[in-house]
Amino acid sequence: MQVGLFAKKVGMTQIFDESGTILPVTILKTGLCKVSQIKTTTKDGYNAVQVAYNQKKLDTLNKPTIGHLSKIGDQGFKSFGEFRVTSPENFKLGQVVNLNTFTVGQKVRVTGKSIGKGFAGNQKRHNFSRGPMTHGSKNHRLPGSIGAGSTPGRVYPGKKMAGQLGAKTVTLKNTEVIYINSEENILVFKGSLPGKKNTVLKIQPQKY
């Protein structure tokens, strides 16, 4: 039974495959991940495994977190995440989740927070086209009309306008594992992944 883990983004580079083609890749480094809680349908309403990551010293954590971690040993973790599973009985508290759960060539789902780019206008945020630049037009990058006056007399929710660009949770499916180094806890994936350097990403097996 396979469960996911959490890893920190190191950066991007490029490698050559066997045919000599250049592949853009993203490098991730994982830390210690442990199963900290097992949830079942009878007790919690759904089947899931909670994984603790982001290792910290016990004296830096609050008492509720220390009490929650007391069942898995004397190691401290600051962050927790869940993975849905079909057979929670196959896992046990304190079980270490490492890179051996993944294989080269496997397709996985990667979830993370995208890079925040601040307040952006219509064109940049939604890939809108601009207005005409000549013949006296004064509407170059303006939003234009945002709705009728009398009916409905308001702006519909979800109207695409200027605002915050990025800084949202993004999930990429069918991300291929290119390389695994269990000694250095290194994972290499094909293509780009959400977030900037040191962003924590959630990696879970692909569900079809």
C-alpha positions in Angstrom: 0.0 0.0 0.0 1.4 3.4 -1.1 1.1 6.7 0.7 2.5 10.1 -0.2 5.0 12.4 1.5 6.1 16.0 1.7 9.3 17.5 0.1 10.9 20.9 -0.2 11.7 22.4 -3.5 15.4 22.9 -4.2 15.2 24.4 -7.7 15.2 23.6 -11.4 17.8 22.4 -13.8 18.1 20.3 -17.0 19.4 16.8 -17.8 19.9 14.7 -20.8 18.0 11.5 -21.4 19.3 8.4 -23.1 18.5 9.8 -26.6 20.3 13.1 -25.9 17.2 15.2 -25.5 17.3 17.9 -22.9 14.7 17.6 -20.2 13.8 20.4 -17.8 13.5 18.9 -14.3 12.7 20.1 -10.7 14.7 18.8 -7.7 13.0 18.1 -4.4 14.6 17.2 -1.1 12.6 15.2 1.5 13.0 15.2 5.3 11.8 12.7 7.8 8.1 11.8 7.4 6.2 9.7 9.9 2.7 8.4 10.1 1.2 10.3 13.1 -2.4 9.3 12.9 -4.6 6.7 11.2 -8.2 7.7 10.5 -10.9 5.2 9.8 -14.5 5.3 8.5 -15.9 4.0 11.8 -14.1 6.5 14.0 -13.5 9.6 11.8 -16.0 9.1 8.9 -13.3 8.5 6.2 -10.1 6.5 5.7 -6.9 8.5 5.7 -3.3 8.5 7.0 -1.9 11.6 8.6 1.8 12.2 7.9 4.0 14.4 10.1 6.9 16.4 8.5 9.0 19.5 9.0 11.0 18.2 11.9 11.6 20.5 14.9 12.9 20.2 18.5 10.2 19.2 21.0 10.9 22.2 23.3 9.9 24.5 20.4 6.4 23.0 20.1 3.2 23.6 22.1 1.8 21.1 24.5 -1.1 19.8 22.3 1.3 19.1 19.4 3.7 17.3 21.8 0.9 15.2 23.2 -0.3 14.3 19.7 3.3 13.2 18.8 3.8 11.2 22.0 2.5 8.0 20.3 5.1 8.0 17.6 8.3 8.5 19.6 10.4 11.3 21.0 10.8 13.2 17.7 9.1 16.6 17.1 7.3 17.7 13.9 5.7 21.1 13.2 3.5 20.3 10.2 1.0 17.6 9.3 -0.8 16.5 6.2 -3.3 13.8 5.2 -3.5 11.3 2.4 -6.7 9.3 1.6 -6.2 5.6 1.5 -8.5 2.6 1.0 -6.9 0.3 3.6 -5.7 2.2 6.7 -5.2 -1.1 8.5 -2.0 -1.6 6.4 -0.3 1.3 8.2 0.9 1.7 11.8 1.7 4.7 14.0 5.3 5.8 13.8 5.9 4.2 10.4 8.5 6.1 8.4 7.5 7.2 4.9 10.5 7.3 2.6 11.3 7.6 -1.1 11.1 3.8 -1.5 7.4 4.2 -1.9 8.0 5.7 -5.4 9.6 4.3 -8.5 11.3 5.9 -11.5 8.9 6.5 -14.3 5.9 6.6 -11.9 3.2 9.3 -12.4 2.3 11.2 -9.3 0.2 14.2 -8.3 2.1 17.3 -6.9 0.3 20.0 -4.9 1.8 23.2 -3.7 1.3 27.0 -3.5 2.1 28.9 -6.7 4.4 31.9 -6.7 2.6 35.1 -5.7 3.0 37.9 -8.2 1.1 40.7 -6.4 -1.7 42.9 -7.8 -2.0 42.5 -11.6 -4.2 44.0 -14.3 -6.7 42.3 -16.6 -4.3 41.5 -19.4 -1.6 39.9 -17.3 -3.9 38.1 -14.8 -6.4 36.6 -17.3 -4.4 36.8 -20.6 -6.9 39.3 -22.1 -6.1 41.2 -25.3 -5.6 44.9 -25.2 -7.7 47.6 -27.1 -6.6 49.3 -30.4 -3.6 51.5 -30.1 -4.3 53.9 -33.0 -7.2 55.9 -34.6 -7.9 57.9 -31.4 -8.7 55.0 -29.2 -8.1 55.7 -25.6 -8.9 52.2 -24.4 -5.6 50.4 -24.4 -5.5 48.4 -21.2 -8.7 49.4 -19.5 -11.2 46.8 -18.2 -14.1 48.2 -20.1 -17.7 47.6 -19.1 -18.3 45.3 -16.2 -22.0 44.9 -16.5 -25.3 46.5 -17.4 -26.7 49.5 -15.4 -30.4 48.9 -14.7 -30.5 45.1 -15.1 -28.9 43.6 -13.1 -27.6 46.8 -11.6 -24.7 45.0 -10.0 -21.5 43.1 -10.9 -21.9 39.4 -11.1 -19.7 37.3 -8.8 -16.7 35.8 -10.5 -16.2 38.7 -12.9 -12.7 38.6 -14.2 -11.0 41.8 -13.1 -7.7 43.0 -11.8 -6.5 41.5 -8.6 -4.1 39.1 -6.8 -2.2 37.0 -9.3 -0.7 33.6 -8.1 -0.3 32.5 -4.5 -3.0 29.8 -4.9 -3.0 26.1 -4.3 -2.1 24.3 -7.5 -2.2 20.5 -8.3 -0.3 19.0 -11.2 -1.3 15.6 -12.4 0.7 13.0 -14.3 4.1 14.4 -13.1 6.8 11.8 -13.9 9.5 10.7 -11.5 12.8 10.9 -13.3 15.4 10.1 -10.6 15.5 8.9 -7.0 18.4 9.1 -4.6 17.5 7.4 -1.3 20.8 8.2 0.4 20.5 12.0 -0.2 16.7 12.0 0.0 16.5 13.6 -3.5 13.5 13.3 -5.9 13.7 14.6 -9.5 10.6 15.3 -11.5 10.1 16.1 -15.1 9.0 19.7 -15.8 8.2 22.6 -13.5 6.4 22.4 -10.2 4.4 25.0 -8.2 6.1 27.5 -5.9 9.5 29.1 -5.4 12.6 27.8 -3.7 12.0 26.1 -0.3 8.3 25.6 -1.0 6.9 22.5 0.6 5.1 20.3 -1.9 2.7 17.4 -1.3 3.5 14.3 -3.4 0.9 11.5 -3.7 0.4 8.5 -6.0 -1.6 9.2 -9.1 -5.2 8.0 -9.0 -6.8 6.8 -12.2 
